[in-house]
């Protein structure tokens, strides 16, 4: 009876978590189908490159709109009106970006650039990522958090079908076809906007973006610093180390994404509860739920790595100190991002940027001053810098909550 009651109580979280893991698993594994099913390493590398650039672009084009949404919701008394206004602002912003992208794409044809297909794919991927990240917040605020997966899972499933189709007919998959599902979603959003009745003016969008940037500019810069620390190892390994060492760190970071899947799932479900809860103190009940999901993800990663070693798969990497440090770094980053929501709630985001700056300096110092094997030095810098950042964040929240 107790188990049944518990399952009923947390049914929403369980359903959301299952769908989120399915969605993130598809997102994680779909590019690997190109590598292992089509055996096209060049295409796989191109896709990974596009994904990396698009991740940065999506942060820039957001202009704080998504990050500010939760805080504005907390402060607003007429919340339903706010939610619809922000959605309309997003749609107008999205269409503006589509229009600008079409113009830029046209210019690449006029000047005869060879990278127009890659440019198009980066643009589509960035818009798709922004769409999903925005509607993750939107559906959370209207208490339908699982609805966003109707878009993301559908796109991933269509991509899988495209890959399987080209595998079946034994024809090389053109790069643009891999992004077909995302192109269709972006196009459908444009059509929806044309038919959307509750449009907002450009002045309303500008006013909201101004408020969003005032709130979120430290968060945006913070993400850039995180990307520097997170991607430094792969860039360094690609330029200065062997292919095996490059594979080692990139593969472990990809596997460690399982922890980030758990983080994304938990934060997507729990973020509203954190922001609407009175006071700025850490809720240990919510933290406990979050920690359970983190623990399960770490157990899953270790099981996966040990399983690959036992099966002696070619893709396996040794479970050494580098592997452990990368996992510790990822876990510390997830907890740091979780606790940052409390700082967002206080509207003290400039402190997040300060903590990230200190963390980046620690990373740079370790990488340049410690005498160790390059990958070990880099992974140690990643873990140490993120643990220090986490310590500063938690200390700040506890001091502020005590008044």
N, C-alpha and C positions, 0 to 999 in steps of 0.2 A: 504493500500500500504506500509505504514511504517512497519507494523508488518510482512508483507511478505518479505520485504527487510531485516529486522532484522533476520528472520528465515533462509533466504538464506545465509546471511553472517556468521551465527554461526551454519550452518547445521552440519559441521564436529564435533564441540564440542557437539552438541545435540545428534548426533548419537553415538558418543563415550561414552557420559555420560549414555545413555540408556543401551548400551551393557555392560558398566562397572558395572552399578547397577545390571543388570541381573546376570552377572558373580559373583559379590561379594555376591549377595543375595543367589545364589545357593551354593557358598562356605560356607556362613554363616549357611544356613539351612540344608544342606545335612546331617551333623552329627546328627542334631536334629531329622531326620527321623528315625534313629536307636533308639533314645530314645522314641519318641512318636508313631511311627508306629510299630516298632518291639518290643517295650517295653523291650529292653535289656539294662539295666543300666550298667551292667558290661562291655559290648562291647563298649557302649558310652564312659565310663570312659577311656577305653584303647585307643580309637581313640583320645580323647582329650589329653591324655598323649603323644601319638605319635606326634600329631600336635605341642605340646609345645616344645618337644625335637627337632623335625625337624626344627622348626623356628630358633633355636639357631644354629644348624648344618649348615643350609643353609647360614648363615652369615659368618661362618668360612670358608667353602669351596669356597666361592666366591673369596676370596683373593683380593678384591678390583676391580676385573675385570669390574663389572657392574658400580660401582660408578665412576670409572675413565673414563668410556666411554664418557659421556657427556662433561667432561672437555677436553679430548683429541680431541673430535670433534670440540670444540670451537677453539682450538689452531691450528688445522690442516688446511692446504691449499687444499690438495687433499683429500677431505672428503669422496668421494665415495670409494677410495682405502682403507682408514682407516676403514670404516664401514665393508667392506668385510674381511679385515685382522682380525679385532676383532671378527667377527662372526666365522671365521675359528679357531682362538685361543680358543674361547669358546667351539667349538665342540670337539677340541682335549682335552681340560681340562675336559669336560664332560665325554668323553670316558675313560680317565685315571681314573676318579672317579668310573665309572662303573666297570672297571677292578679291582681296589682296593677293591671295595665292594664285588665282587665275591670271591676274595681271603679271605677276612675277614669272609664272610659267610661260606666259606669252613672250615675255622679254627673253627668256632662255632660247626660244625658237628664233627670235630676231637676231640675236648675237651668235647663234650657232653653237651653244654650249652642249657638250656631250653628256653632262650629268643631269639632264632634264628628268629622266625617269627616276633617278635616285632622289632628286629634289622633290618630285611629286610624291614619292613614297614616304619621304620624311615628313612632308606636310600632312599627308593623310594620317600617318601614324600619330603625329603630334596632336592633331585635332581629335582623333579617336581617343587618345589617352585623356585629353582635357574633358571630353564629353563624359567618359566613364567616371572620372574623378569627381566632376561636378554633380552628376546624378547619384553618385554614391551618397553624398551629403544630402542632396535634395530628398531622396526617398527615405533616408534615415529620419529627417525632420518631419515628414508626413507619416511616419510610423509604418512604412512599407519598405524596409531595407532590402528585402530580397528581390524587389522588382528590377533593380539595375542589372541583375544577372540575365534577364531576358534579352538584353542587348549584347552583353559581352560573351555569354555562352553561345548565343546564336552565331555571332561573328566567328568565334573560334571553331565551331562545328562546321561552318561553311568553308573555312580555310582548310580544315582537315579533309573535307570532301574534294576540294580542288586538288590538294596534294595527291590524294588517292586516285583521282581521275587521271592525272598526268602519269602516275606510276602505272596505271592500268594500260594506257595507250603507248607507254614507253617513249614519250616525247619530253624533251627538256622543258622544265617549268620556267616560263618567263617571269622575271621579278615582279612585274606589276600584277600578275594573276595571284600571287601570294597575298596581296593586300586587297583583293576583290571585295571581301566582306566588309572591310573597313571603309572602302570607297562607297559601297552601297549605304552604309549607315550615315556617313557624312552627307551623301546626296539626299537621303530620306529626311535628315534634319533640315536641310535647306528647303525641301518641299513643305515640311511641317510649318516652318516659319512663314512661308508665303501664305499658307492657309490659316495661320494663327491669328485670332481676332484681338487678343489683349496685348498688342504691341506697345512698347515704350519708345519714347523719343530718344534721340541721341544725347540730349542734354541730361535726361534721367540716368542714362548709362554712364555718362561722364562724371556725374555727381557721385554715383555709387563707386565707380572705379577710383575716384579721388579718395574717398573714405577708405576703400579697401587697401590702397597703396600706403596710406598713412599708418594703417594697422599692420599690414603684412610685409612691408619692405624688409624688416629684419629677418622674417621667416624665409623670404626668397633668397637673400644673401646667405642665410644659414644653409639652405639646401645646396647652394653652389659650393660652399666649403665642404659639406659632406661628400659631394660628388668628387671633389678633388682628392680627399683622403681615400674614398672607396675605390676609385679607378686608377690611382697612382700605380699600384702594384702591377696591374695588367698592362698599363702603358709602358712602364719600365721594363717589365719582363719581355714584352714584344720587341722592344728596341735594343735591349742590351743582354738578354739571357737566351738560353736555348729554348727550342719549341716545347720540350718536355717541362721546363720550369714555367713557361707561359701557361701550358695546359694545367699544371698543378694548381696554381693560384686561381685561374679563371674557373676551373671545374669546381673547386671547393667553394668559391663564392657563389657559383650557380646552385650548388647543393644547399648552401646555407640560406638560400632564398626560401626554403621551407619554413624557417623561423619567421621570416618576414611575411609569409602567407598567414601564419597564425596571428602575427601582430596586426596585419591588415584586417583580418576577420574580426578580431577582438575590438580594435579601435572603431571600426565601422559600426559595430553593434553598440559599444559602450560609450562612445563619444557624447551622445546627447545626454546621457545620464550624468556624465561628469560636468557638462556645461550648465545644466539646469539645476543641479544640486546646489543648495544654499551653502555659502561659505567657500573658502579657498583651501581648506584642509584636505589632505589626501584621504580618500575613501578606501579603507582597507578591505572592505567587502568587495568593491569593484576591482581593486588591485589583486585580491585573491583569485577572482575569476580569470583575470588576465594572466596571472602567473601559472595557473593550471594549464592554459592553452600553450604558454611558452614552454613549460616542462614537457608536455606531450610532443611538441615539435622537435625539441632537442633529442628526446628519446628516439623519435622517428629518424632523425638524421644519423645518429650513431648506429642504429639498426641497419640503415641503408648502407652506410660505409663499411660496416663489418660484413654485411651480406655480400657486397661486391668483392671484398677481399677473399672471403671464403669460396665464392664461385670463381675466383681468379679471372674476373672480367678485364678486358684490355683497357676499359675506361676507368678502372679503379686507380685511386691514388693512395699513398701510404697514410695511415692515421698517425701523423707525427706532430711535433710541436707547432709547425706552421698550420696544420689543419685545426688543431685545438685553439690556437690564437685567433684564427679567422672566425671560428664559431663563437668564441667569447666576444670578439668585436661585434659581430652581428647581433648577438643577444643584448649586449650593452647598448648598442644603437637603438634597438627596439624599445628597451625600457626608457632610454632617454627621450625618444619620440613620444612615448606614452606620457611621461611626466611633463613634457613640454606643453601638453594640453592644459595643464593647470596654470602654467605661465601665460598661455594664450587667453585663458579665462580671466586672468588678472589684468590683461592688456599691458603686460610688461615684456613685450617681445624683443625689445632692444637688448635685454639681458641674455636672451637666447643667442643672439649674434655674438655677444661678448664671450659667452661660454664656448661657442664654436670656434671663435678666433683663438682663444687660449688653447683649445684642443688641437687646432691645426698647427700652432706653434710647437706644441709638444711632439706632434707627429713628425714635423720637419726636423726638429732637434734630434730625435732618436734616429731617424733615417740617415742623417748626415754625420752624427757624432759617435754612434755606437758601432763598435767593430764586430760585426757578425756577418754571416753569409747573407747576401742581398735579400732574398725572400724572407728569411727569418727576421732580419732587421725591419723590413717593411711591415710584416704581420705583427711584430711586437709593437711597432709604432702605432699601428691601427688599433690594437687592443688597448694599449696603455692610454692613448689619447682619448678614446671613447669612454673608458672607465673613469678617467678624470672628469670628463664632461658630465657624465651621469652623476658623479659625486657632487659637483658644483650645482647641478640642477636641483637635486633632492634637498641639499642644504639650503638653497635659496627658498624653495617652496616651504620648508618647515619653519624657517625664520619669518617669512611673510605671514604664514597662517597663524603664528603666535602673536602677531601684532607688533 
